[in-house]
Structure formats: structure tokens, C-alpha cells
Amino acid sequence: MRGKELGGNKASSAALALLFATAASLLPAASASASEVRIGFIAPLTGPSAQVGKDMLNGLKMYLKEAHYNFGGAKVKLFVADSEGKPSVAVLKAEQLIRQDKVNLFMGGLLASEGYALAPVSTREKTVYVDSIPSGDDLTQRLGPKYPYLIRTGWSSSQPSHPFGQWACQHGYKKIDAIAADYVFGYEVVGGFQQTFEGCGGKIIQKLWPPLNTIDFGPYIPQLKPNADAVFSVMVASMSLQFPKQLKASGWKKPVLGGGTSYDEFVLPFMGDEAIGAVTALQYSAAIKTARNEAFVKKYRAAYGKVPSYYSESNYTSGELINDVMKETHGKWPGAKQFIAKMAALKINAVRGPISFDKFRNPIQNVYIRKVEKKRMFGYPKKELWNVVIKTYPHVSQFWHYNVEKYLKQPPYSRSYPPCRFCK
């Protein structure tokens, strides 16, 4: 199936369509490209990650509505495709968007594995890929030169984990159990945390890898070592809802730390007191106390009936970045290479905070250490669960404070790297 088009008008008859097509064929290419920008959007709209996909699409659609589907004078035509959360399906849909719907760029995907699958499509088809969610580290690190048409607007998996590992060490944690979804995203989030945590004297004493989309953690929770000071969890989709409930039911009393997706706003409304006190790191929180974020939260909630998740903000901000490029060109599509160069040169104050790009086309941005608290925010009358910001690390690079050349010579974070030297 081709992508579903949003925001465009259809001809009222076959004859009229033929007339328009004939007229369009006589126009120079620059004139046609100046009139519209065609965007393909890929997200899981069915399957276990459908709610996340809906948050992604809602964030982008909210920005498009604010911009009146007009980027720098160009009419925006949006084509939406369902990846089902499967890399192979995401690739098929991207190829259809490019070849059939003639999109100027495509964006989205969810899982890190989808990003690794979609990036080669952008190279092969010489089409811009705006990576708004898939966070695979190497897309903008060791493999970056292979993907010159890719630019990331979200984050790399280990980017928030580097400062978080340091934070945990500085706050007295000595020994930590790690439990994470058994795929590349889980490896990279744990890897970044482990490298900085152990670099300042901490020890990861356990690594457990439940399969992606696990809903029964009965075989794993009893394996957590009781001498740990805390557990560090990396959960996604439905795993994020199930793990905290089952962990609390097991009698676990110690602190819970985690990757940002474990307690993101997409799942907080469905959680209870089991979430309170959990500390995570991410480049966005709906509780950021800035005028721009407060306005964003209120408008999003009024439109969609819930607080925006990072998935919503990331795609909203991606729309803003695309629009900023098109404003520079006065609505004319500049070509894939020029588009990438222009976006990589942008510096904006987004909903999440300041954003610029490194030479690998990955955002440099704030990382927020967030604690789940039940409180009133932004004038809403009821106490609700919020990711309250307790520490901000400004202008965080994907390489943290490491020497870039040395960092890139080490192996990518994986199931076995860094090795679990203190696991027994």
C-alpha cells in the first residue's frame, strides 16, 4: 500500500486530473518544487507499539497545523505509512514513499533496529532521512559516513546515559543491577551508563536481557542481586508498563533508575504508585519549567487529551527544523545534500531546550535527570505523575567528555561490551 496522503487536495474528476498533469509537465522543475514539499512519515500504527506511533504522528501533525501546512511558502503534503514496528516493513514503506509518492524526504521509524534498516535506503535512493526517533548510536558515529543523507533530530541511545552514569556515581550508588530489552537499544543505553558509572568507581554487578515485548518478568526479577544499591532498567512499549508493577509486587524496595523510555510520558498515565521515585535520563520531560514547554504541554493536551511524550516532542521539533530549512530557501526544495547541510547548521531553542548539531549530524542538547513525582503542574487541578527535572546537563554531545577519535576506536556498545567485569 502507498502512504496515506494528508493535507493535499484531490482532483474532482479524471479529466481535470489529466489537465493538471499535462499543465504540470510543462512547468520547469524548480517551479514545481517551489510549490510543495512532500514528506513521508513512518511509524508503528498497528501492533504493540501503536500508541507510541500515535504519539509520534500527533506531535508532527500538531506542528503542521500550527504552520498551516506551509513551510516557507511551500505547501506540505504528508504521506503516512505503518511500519508495524518491524524493520523489514519500514524499509518496504520507505521505498514506496520514495518511488511511488515521490517524497522529498522521509522521517520516523521507532526502534533502533528500524533506524539501522532505514539508513541504507536513504543512501541507496539519495533521499533525506530525518531520524526523529530511532536512536542507534552508530548511525551518527562509526557508520555515519555511509549515510550522508541522514540527519538525526532525536538522540543517540547512549547520549543521556553518559551523564546519568556520572550522576549515579556522584549520588552514592556503588553496585547496580541492569535489566534491559534484548536488542540494540537496550545494549546501547546500558553500555553508555556502564561506561561512565564504572569510570568513576561504580560497579554493574548483573546484566539481564529479557526479549523485546516481554510481558512476564517472573523469570528475571528473582535473578536481581540483593546486594545491589539499585536496579537500572531499560524498557520500551508495553514492557515499560509491566516491569515496574511486577518489580513492586516482588517486594523490591531499593531505588529504580532507568533509561528515559522506561518511564516516559507515553506510559505514565497508565501507571500507579509503583512509578513514584523512579529516576531516569532523557533529552525531554513534559515537566520542564519553561514558558515554551508549558505552552506546548497545554496545547498538546487540549488537542489529544494527554500530556505529550518525548515521541511527540521529537516529531514536533523535527517539523520545526524542517520548516526552518524551507524558510531559508523560501519554499524551494534545495536538493538532498543542501537540505542536510542547511539543517546541520541550524541552532534553535526548541521545546526541549537549545539544539545544535555536531559534525556527525547528531543533536547537541540538554539532558535532564528526571524523578517521577505525583504533583500538580502548570495549573492542572489534580495531582498526576510527572517526570520532574532534578538536574540539567547542558549541551551534551553524543560523545560526552570523551576524545572523539579514541571513543570511535572502541567497540560499539553491545550485549557484551563493555564486558560485565563485576558480574559473578
LOKEPA-297852 format. One record per residue (C-alpha): x, y, z; residue in three letters. Coordinates in nm, 4 decimals. Each point is the difference from the previous one (the first is absolute). Last residue first. Example, Ala and Ser with C-alpha at 12.3 -4.5 7.8 and 13.67 -1.06 7.14 Angstrom:
! residues 2
         px         py         pz   resn
     1.3670    -0.1060     0.7140    SER
    -0.1370    -0.3440     0.0660    ALA
! end
This chain:
! residues 424
         px         py         pz   resn
     2.9723    -1.3262     3.9174    LYS
    -0.0494     0.3286    -0.1869    CYS
     0.2687     0.2545     0.0882    PHE
     0.1794     0.0059    -0.3338    ARG
    -0.3214     0.0183    -0.2029    CYS
     0.1679     0.0678    -0.3332    PRO
    -0.0668     0.3413    -0.1539    PRO
    -0.0884    -0.1408    -0.2405    TYR
    -0.1628    -0.3463     0.0007    SER
    -0.3590     0.0791    -0.0918    ARG
     0.1259     0.2962    -0.1992    SER
     0.1452     0.3482     0.0273    TYR
     0.2066     0.0627    -0.3115    PRO
     0.3624    -0.1141     0.0263    PRO
     0.2625     0.2630     0.0927    GLN
     0.1661     0.1902    -0.2834    LYS
    -0.2853     0.2490    -0.0224    LEU
     0.0610     0.1124     0.3576    TYR
     0.3698     0.0566    -0.0631    LYS
    -0.0747     0.2288    -0.2941    GLU
    -0.2749     0.1845     0.1875    VAL
     0.1975     0.0666     0.3176    ASN
    -0.2563    -0.0607     0.2717    TYR
    -0.1932     0.2715     0.1830    HIS
    -0.3448    -0.1197    -0.1153    TRP
     0.0381    -0.1551    -0.3481    PHE
    -0.3659     0.0436    -0.0940    GLN
     0.0468     0.3626     0.0978    SER
    -0.1761     0.1554     0.2983    VAL
    -0.0651     0.3748    -0.0192    HIS
    -0.1326     0.0423     0.3554    PRO
    -0.0240    -0.2684     0.2710    TYR
    -0.3177     0.0790     0.1915    THR
    -0.0818    -0.1482     0.3402    LYS
    -0.3199    -0.0670     0.1968    ILE
    -0.2503     0.0271    -0.2843    VAL
    -0.3411    -0.1336     0.1050    VAL
    -0.1217    -0.2859    -0.2173    ASN
    -0.3671     0.0416     0.0867    TRP
    -0.2650    -0.2271     0.1552    LEU
    -0.3214     0.1862     0.0758    GLU
    -0.1486     0.2106     0.2779    LYS
    -0.3178     0.1575    -0.1248    LYS
    -0.0857     0.3653    -0.0731    PRO
     0.2268     0.0680    -0.2996    TYR
     0.1660     0.3384     0.0563    GLY
     0.3276    -0.0828    -0.1762    PHE
     0.0761    -0.2958     0.2282    MET
    -0.1629    -0.1664     0.2976    ARG
     0.1882    -0.2842     0.1613    LYS
     0.0811    -0.3698    -0.0020    LYS
     0.3715    -0.0331    -0.0577    GLU
     0.2093    -0.1957    -0.2470    VAL
     0.3571     0.1280     0.0114    LYS
     0.1756     0.1394    -0.3062    ARG
     0.3670     0.0549    -0.0852    ILE
    -0.0182     0.2247    -0.3053    TYR
     0.2430    -0.0028    -0.2891    VAL
     0.0354     0.3261    -0.1887    ASN
     0.0949    -0.0035    -0.3660    GLN
     0.2628    -0.0663    -0.2660    ILE
    -0.1962    -0.1663    -0.2780    PRO
     0.1626    -0.2546    -0.2352    ASN
     0.1110     0.0972    -0.3509    ARG
     0.3493    -0.1576     0.0302    PHE
     0.1597     0.3465     0.0025    LYS
    -0.2011     0.0852     0.3117    ASP
    -0.3426     0.1581    -0.0134    PHE
    -0.1721     0.2766     0.1972    SER
    -0.2993    -0.0130     0.2328    ILE
    -0.0941     0.2210     0.2955    PRO
    -0.2959    -0.1122     0.2141    GLY
    -0.2619    -0.2779    -0.0165    ARG
    -0.2586     0.2282    -0.1632    VAL
     0.2696     0.1148    -0.2412    ALA
     0.2436     0.2899     0.0238    ASN
     0.1633    -0.0316    -0.3397    ILE
     0.3437    -0.0257    -0.1568    LYS
     0.0030    -0.1102    -0.3613    LEU
     0.3159    -0.0916    -0.1930    ALA
    -0.0887    -0.3704    -0.0254    ALA
    -0.3348     0.0995    -0.1514    MET
     0.1677     0.1978    -0.2787    LYS
     0.2504    -0.2717    -0.0840    ALA
    -0.2677    -0.2710    -0.0075    ILE
    -0.2233     0.2090    -0.2272    PHE
     0.2949     0.0795    -0.2259    GLN
     0.0738    -0.3688    -0.0465    LYS
    -0.3622    -0.0955    -0.0659    ALA
    -0.0903     0.2732    -0.2452    GLY
    -0.0918     0.3579     0.0862    PRO
    -0.3792    -0.0446    -0.0072    TRP
    -0.1269     0.3529    -0.0508    LYS
    -0.2236     0.1389     0.2729    GLY
     0.1870     0.3241     0.0581    HIS
     0.3309    -0.1892     0.0245    THR
     0.0685     0.1188     0.3542    GLU
    -0.3649    -0.0555     0.0909    LYS
     0.0320    -0.3575    -0.1259    MET
     0.2871    -0.0647     0.2390    VAL
    -0.1937     0.1418     0.2950    ASP
    -0.3032    -0.2087    -0.0995    ASN
     0.2021    -0.3202     0.0174    ILE
     0.1233     0.0984     0.3467    LEU
    -0.3506     0.0771     0.1228    GLU
    -0.1347    -0.3291    -0.1319    GLY
     0.2791    -0.1827     0.1804    SER
    -0.0960     0.1894     0.3155    THR
    -0.3547    -0.1367    -0.0168    TYR
     0.1442    -0.3441    -0.0748    ASN
     0.2228     0.0088     0.3066    SER
    -0.2677     0.1524     0.2209    GLU
    -0.2523    -0.2744    -0.0721    SER
     0.2436    -0.2886     0.0503    TYR
     0.1227     0.1734     0.3171    TYR
    -0.3541    -0.0387     0.1266    SER
    -0.2626     0.2703    -0.0073    PRO
    -0.2515     0.0163     0.2875    VAL
    -0.3367    -0.1430    -0.0955    LYS
    -0.3378     0.0923    -0.1487    GLY
     0.1178     0.0478    -0.3581    TYR
    -0.0654     0.3638    -0.0886    ALA
    -0.0307     0.1537     0.3475    ALA
     0.2925    -0.2086     0.1198    ARG
     0.2149     0.1123    -0.2906    TYR
    -0.0855     0.3657     0.0590    LYS
     0.0664    -0.0195     0.3727    LYS
     0.3266    -0.1905    -0.0388    VAL
     0.1281     0.2340    -0.2720    PHE
    -0.0858     0.3131     0.2011    ALA
     0.1793    -0.1431     0.3039    GLU
     0.2968    -0.0953    -0.2183    ASN
     0.0330     0.3512    -0.1403    ARG
    -0.0373     0.1716     0.3355    ALA
     0.2706    -0.2153     0.1525    THR
    -0.0240    -0.2329     0.2972    LYS
     0.0761    -0.3359    -0.1596    ILE
    -0.2754    -0.2313     0.1288    ALA
    -0.0787    -0.1631    -0.3354    ALA
     0.3529    -0.1334     0.0131    SER
     0.2476    -0.0085    -0.2870    TYR
     0.3642    -0.0877    -0.0705    GLN
    -0.0201    -0.3113     0.2164    LEU
     0.1190    -0.1400     0.3317    ALA
    -0.1952    -0.2055     0.2533    THR
    -0.0756    -0.0070     0.3725    VAL
    -0.2865    -0.2084     0.1409    ALA
    -0.1404     0.1527     0.3189    GLY
    -0.3658    -0.0660    -0.0747    ILE
    -0.0547    -0.2603    -0.2724    ALA
    -0.1527    -0.2696     0.2215    GLU
    -0.2482     0.2647     0.1191    ASP
    -0.2089    -0.0547    -0.3097    GLY
     0.0708    -0.0168    -0.3711    MET
    -0.2294     0.0431    -0.3009    PHE
     0.0477     0.3774    -0.0214    PRO
     0.3797    -0.0555     0.0208    LEU
     0.0174    -0.2121    -0.3194    VAL
     0.0384     0.2535    -0.2826    PHE
     0.1492     0.2406     0.2519    GLU
     0.3221    -0.2000     0.0125    ASP
     0.0761    -0.2294     0.2914    TYR
     0.2103    -0.2750    -0.1589    SER
     0.0598     0.2060    -0.3153    THR
     0.2449     0.2255     0.1854    GLY
     0.2433    -0.2760     0.0923    GLY
    -0.0164    -0.1040     0.3599    GLY
     0.0531     0.0349     0.3703    LEU
    -0.2045    -0.1811     0.2653    VAL
     0.0865     0.0367     0.3662    PRO
    -0.0258    -0.2940     0.2413    LYS
    -0.3166    -0.1531     0.1409    LYS
    -0.0594    -0.2974    -0.2301    TRP
    -0.2898    -0.1992     0.1479    GLY
    -0.0794    -0.2051    -0.3093    SER
    -0.3198     0.2008    -0.0519    ALA
     0.2117     0.3131    -0.0412    LYS
     0.2043    -0.1613    -0.2782    LEU
    -0.3143    -0.1366    -0.1632    GLN
    -0.1591     0.3413    -0.0190    LYS
     0.3220     0.1681    -0.1141    PRO
     0.0555    -0.2618    -0.2765    PHE
    -0.3494    -0.0023    -0.1498    GLN
    -0.0474     0.3570    -0.1163    LEU
     0.3416     0.0547    -0.1572    SER
    -0.0105    -0.3445    -0.1617    MET
    -0.3078     0.1128    -0.1950    SER
     0.2142     0.2362    -0.2139    ALA
     0.3650     0.0119     0.1104    VAL
     0.1945    -0.0927     0.3136    MET
     0.3534     0.0803     0.1107    VAL
     0.0439    -0.0657     0.3715    SER
     0.2770     0.0912     0.2457    PHE
    -0.0528    -0.1703     0.3370    VAL
     0.1307     0.1510     0.3228    ALA
     0.2489    -0.0454     0.2854    ASP
     0.0687    -0.3587    -0.1022    ALA
     0.0545    -0.2587     0.2754    ASN
    -0.3308    -0.1710    -0.0796    PRO
     0.1129    -0.1107    -0.3460    LYS
    -0.2808     0.0012    -0.2540    LEU
    -0.0631    -0.3605    -0.1088    GLN
    -0.3455    -0.0081     0.1606    PRO
    -0.1055     0.2804    -0.2409    ILE
     0.0896    -0.1962    -0.3124    TYR
    -0.2155    -0.3141    -0.0321    PRO
    -0.3121     0.1796     0.1285    GLY
     0.0435     0.2895    -0.2414    PHE
    -0.3148    -0.0864    -0.1966    ASP
    -0.0831     0.2628    -0.2644    ILE
     0.3041    -0.0368    -0.2275    THR
    -0.0324     0.2228    -0.3076    ASN
     0.3738    -0.0188    -0.0841    LEU
     0.1615    -0.3001     0.1666    PRO
     0.1172     0.0229     0.3626    PRO
     0.3745     0.0795     0.0262    TRP
     0.1490    -0.0093     0.3510    LEU
     0.3309     0.1607     0.0939    LYS
     0.1295    -0.0231     0.3564    GLN
     0.2750     0.1543     0.2137    ILE
     0.0394     0.3384    -0.1693    ILE
     0.2636     0.1633     0.2198    LYS
     0.0647     0.3632     0.0878    GLY
     0.3412     0.1690     0.0226    GLY
    -0.0180     0.3046    -0.2264    CYS
     0.0610    -0.1840    -0.3261    GLY
    -0.2339    -0.2745     0.1157    GLU
    -0.2927     0.2394    -0.0165    PHE
     0.1293     0.1665    -0.3186    THR
     0.0349    -0.3224    -0.1993    GLN
    -0.2965    -0.1745     0.1596    GLN
    -0.2459     0.2767    -0.0866    PHE
     0.1119     0.0094    -0.3638    GLY
    -0.0144    -0.3771    -0.0281    GLY
    -0.3425    -0.0295     0.1644    VAL
    -0.1531     0.2404    -0.2515    VAL
     0.1906    -0.1611    -0.2878    GLU
    -0.0872    -0.3600     0.0855    TYR
    -0.3689     0.0801     0.0529    GLY
    -0.0195     0.1789    -0.3342    PHE
     0.1746    -0.2886    -0.1803    VAL
    -0.2351    -0.2710     0.1155    TYR
    -0.0742    -0.2011     0.3136    ASP
    -0.2108     0.2462     0.1973    ALA
     0.1883     0.0994     0.3137    ALA
     0.0777    -0.1098     0.3551    ILE
     0.3027     0.1459     0.1784    ALA
     0.0869    -0.0670     0.3651    ASP
     0.1941     0.2795     0.1713    ILE
     0.2812     0.0178     0.2547    LYS
     0.1542     0.3218     0.1383    LYS
    -0.2733     0.2652    -0.0072    TYR
     0.0997     0.3026     0.2064    GLY
    -0.1452     0.2922    -0.1868    HIS
     0.3211     0.0742    -0.1918    GLN
    -0.0023    -0.3477    -0.1497    CYS
    -0.3625     0.0336    -0.1108    ALA
     0.0663     0.3419    -0.1546    TRP
     0.3020    -0.1316    -0.1924    GLN
    -0.2056    -0.2828    -0.1420    GLY
    -0.2734     0.2495    -0.0867    PHE
     0.2425     0.2258    -0.1864    PRO
     0.0876    -0.2868    -0.2348    HIS
    -0.3482    -0.1506    -0.0118    SER
    -0.1626     0.3006    -0.1670    PRO
     0.2128    -0.0455    -0.3169    GLN
     0.0094    -0.3822     0.0070    SER
    -0.2975    -0.0469    -0.2302    SER
     0.0715     0.2844    -0.2428    SER
    -0.2545     0.2792     0.0019    TRP
    -0.2891     0.1522    -0.1958    GLY
     0.0620     0.2213    -0.3024    THR
     0.2423    -0.2310    -0.1787    ARG
     0.1163     0.0782    -0.3520    ILE
     0.0343    -0.2640    -0.2698    LEU
     0.0893     0.0744    -0.3649    TYR
     0.3729    -0.0607     0.0505    PRO
    -0.0587    -0.3550     0.1316    TYR
     0.3197    -0.1996    -0.0535    LYS
     0.2077     0.2743     0.1655    PRO
    -0.2087    -0.0393     0.3189    GLY
     0.0743    -0.3696     0.0503    LEU
     0.2514     0.0565     0.2801    ARG
    -0.2042     0.2741     0.1679    GLN
    -0.3310     0.1495    -0.1085    THR
    -0.1784    -0.3233    -0.0924    LEU
     0.2366    -0.1685     0.2456    ASP
    -0.1977     0.0971     0.3066    ASP
    -0.3360    -0.1475    -0.1013    GLY
    -0.2586     0.2553     0.1121    SER
    -0.2991    -0.0585    -0.2250    PRO
    -0.2264     0.2993     0.0823    ILE
     0.0179     0.3050    -0.2294    SER
     0.2402    -0.1302    -0.2626    ASP
    -0.0585     0.2415    -0.2861    VAL
     0.0923    -0.2127    -0.3035    TYR
     0.0779     0.2060    -0.3090    VAL
    -0.0074    -0.1935    -0.3264    THR
     0.2957    -0.1206    -0.2085    LYS
    -0.1957    -0.3224    -0.0696    GLU
     0.2804    -0.2349     0.1039    ARG
     0.1216     0.2278     0.2780    THR
    -0.3467     0.0644     0.1450    SER
    -0.0838    -0.3706    -0.0265    VAL
     0.3231    -0.0846     0.1858    PRO
    -0.1261     0.2066     0.2977    ALA
    -0.3356    -0.1776     0.0211    LEU
     0.1258    -0.3340     0.1366    ALA
     0.2251     0.1499     0.2695    TYR
    -0.2845     0.2337     0.0945    GLY
    -0.2441    -0.2899     0.0210    GLU
     0.2402    -0.1833     0.2335    SER
     0.0056     0.3071     0.2243    ALA
    -0.3756    -0.0415     0.0255    LEU
    -0.2432     0.2698    -0.1061    LEU
     0.0032     0.1051    -0.3660    GLY
    -0.0347     0.3650    -0.0742    GLY
     0.0861     0.2142    -0.3002    MET
    -0.0085    -0.0003    -0.3775    PHE
     0.1180     0.2703    -0.2348    LEU
    -0.0898     0.1502    -0.3360    ASN
    -0.2824    -0.2501    -0.0399    VAL
    -0.0735    -0.1394    -0.3468    LYS
    -0.3125    -0.1897     0.1134    ASP
     0.0861    -0.3057    -0.2081    GLN
     0.3790    -0.0272     0.0108    ARG
     0.0836     0.1775     0.3232    ILE
    -0.3043    -0.0906     0.2090    LEU
     0.0053    -0.3534    -0.1369    GLN
     0.3661    -0.0431     0.0897    GLU
    -0.0653     0.1287     0.3514    ALA
    -0.2950    -0.2383     0.0397    LYS
     0.2082    -0.3026    -0.0980    LEU
     0.2807     0.1030     0.2358    VAL
    -0.2425     0.0502     0.2918    ALA
    -0.1518    -0.3431    -0.0700    VAL
     0.3403    -0.1662     0.0303    SER
     0.0799     0.1953     0.3167    PRO
    -0.3257    -0.1007     0.1742    LYS
    -0.1790     0.2409     0.2369    GLY
    -0.3217    -0.0442    -0.2005    GLU
     0.1672     0.2337    -0.2522    SER
    -0.3257     0.1822    -0.0782    ASP
     0.0377     0.2698    -0.2677    ALA
    -0.1122     0.3642     0.0025    VAL
     0.0387     0.2370    -0.2953    PHE
     0.0058     0.3706     0.0850    LEU
    -0.0325     0.2714    -0.2610    LYS
     0.1361     0.3336     0.1155    VAL
    -0.0700     0.3041    -0.2168    LYS
     0.3146     0.2035    -0.0552    ALA
     0.0036     0.3669     0.1039    GLY
     0.2689    -0.0423     0.2620    GLY
    -0.1622    -0.3181     0.1289    PHE
    -0.3798     0.0117    -0.0247    ASN
    -0.2231    -0.2698     0.1467    TYR
    -0.1701     0.2723     0.2044    HIS
     0.3209     0.0332     0.2072    ALA
    -0.1939    -0.0677     0.3201    GLU
    -0.1759    -0.2876    -0.1766    LYS
     0.3336    -0.1438    -0.1114    LEU
     0.1347     0.0249     0.3548    TYR
    -0.2979    -0.1863     0.1425    MET
     0.0252    -0.2599    -0.2772    LYS
     0.3623    -0.0741     0.0921    LEU
    -0.0765    -0.0544     0.3676    GLY
    -0.3147    -0.1993    -0.0762    ASN
     0.1942    -0.2321    -0.2301    LEU
     0.2543    -0.0900     0.2667    MET
    -0.2627    -0.0403     0.2721    ASP
    -0.1967    -0.2304    -0.2312    LYS
     0.3118    -0.2065    -0.0639    GLY
     0.0506    -0.0365     0.3739    VAL
    -0.3578    -0.1214     0.0349    GLN
     0.0535    -0.2457    -0.2862    ALA
     0.3039    -0.1640     0.1602    SER
    -0.1595    -0.3415     0.0608    PRO
    -0.1423    -0.0264    -0.3544    GLY
    -0.1474     0.2645    -0.2304    THR
     0.1026     0.3599    -0.0684    LEU
     0.3724    -0.0715     0.0194    PRO
     0.1545     0.3111    -0.1596    ALA
     0.1261     0.1217    -0.3390    ILE
    -0.0622     0.3536    -0.1266    PHE
     0.0646     0.1020    -0.3596    GLY
     0.0247     0.3712    -0.0677    ILE
    -0.0732     0.1721    -0.3316    ARG
     0.0968     0.3656    -0.0220    VAL
    -0.2111     0.2196    -0.2229    GLU
    -0.0118     0.2970    -0.2358    SER
     0.3730     0.0651    -0.0401    ALA
     0.0562    -0.3527    -0.1285    SER
    -0.2365     0.0604    -0.2914    ALA
     0.1620     0.3294    -0.0933    SER
     0.3494    -0.1489     0.0209    ALA
    -0.1000    -0.2898    -0.2268    ALA
    -0.1057     0.2275    -0.2860    PRO
    -0.3708    -0.0117    -0.0827    LEU
    -0.1285    -0.1880    -0.3064    LEU
    -0.0589    -0.3221     0.1913    SER
    -0.2169     0.1879     0.2485    ALA
    -0.2398     0.1068    -0.2740    ALA
    -0.0430    -0.3569    -0.1222    THR
    -0.0519    -0.1290     0.3529    ALA
    -0.2511     0.2738     0.0758    PHE
    -0.2007    -0.0794    -0.3148    LEU
     0.0117    -0.3731     0.0712    LEU
    -0.1260     0.0578     0.3535    ALA
    -0.2818     0.2164    -0.1356    LEU
    -0.1009    -0.2748    -0.2386    ALA
     0.0125    -0.2641     0.2734    ALA
    -0.2277     0.2076     0.2182    SER
    -0.0025     0.1967     0.3237    SER
     0.3775     0.0176     0.0300    ALA
     0.1240    -0.0722     0.3507    LYS
     0.1217     0.2562     0.2546    ASN
     0.2923    -0.0628     0.2386    GLY
     0.0350     0.0154     0.3805    GLY
     0.0383    -0.3710     0.0629    LEU
     0.1033    -0.2687    -0.2474    GLU
    -0.0109    -0.3648     0.1096    LYS
     0.3233    -0.1728    -0.0964    GLY
    -0.0282    -0.2565    -0.2743    ARG
    -0.1125    -0.3505     0.0664    MET
! end
